[in-house]
Amino acid sequence: MIQKSCQLARYLEMRVRQEPELELLSEAQLNIVCFRYRGTDALNTEIVADMQEAGIAAPSMTTIGERVAIRACFINHRTRTEDVNALVAAAIGFGRRRMQMQDAMSYRRPAGSW
């Protein structure tokens, strides 16, 4: 089970490296990988909350080099590569949605443009 957890961490590291919207902050250390969505610390904090609330995954947060990181720690013997793929997809999906929400909120129609 320990070996499988470490393999899943290496798999997540590889998946994060493949996604331009994600940034690897710490390579796989045994069963732990730290990464982030390319955006603000607040955005990454919101992504972690979104994933937990949706029940997709239960990553935690940490700080690496003064930047908030999404911390995935593999300890459940039932975790599969499909779960890692869901974690990556969720981080990207929630990150995109949050970025779109921020863009929409920052858009202001000029006065008299109606």
CORVENTA-V722632 format. One record per helix or strand. SS is the DSSP state (H for helix, E for strand). FROM is the first residue (numbers start at 1). LEN is the number of residues. If there is no record, write none. Layout:
((SS,FROM,LEN) (SS,FROM,LEN))
//
This chain:
((H,2,17) (E,22,8) (E,32,6) (H,41,14) (E,60,5) (E,67,7) (H,81,26))
//
